[in-house]
Amino acid sequence: MKLLLSSLGLIGLLATVLPSILVFSGSIEPGTHKTVMAVGMVLWFVTAPFFMKRKDSP
């Protein structure tokens, strides 16, 4: 389960960085950029708390 959440979190993080580069290079339109970034942001914020929990020290 942790591997799945980590993978989804990484995909969400990439979906917030890559669209900016693609818009700058002219590969995608700004409207698509906004949509992909919004989906990536939601995906990151939903999955990140599950795999970034602090481990209790003994």
Summary of the structure (lengths in Angstrom):
residues: 58
radius of gyration: 14.2
end to end distance: 24.2
largest distance: 51.9
contacts: 143
relative contact order: 0.22
helix: 79%
strand: 0%
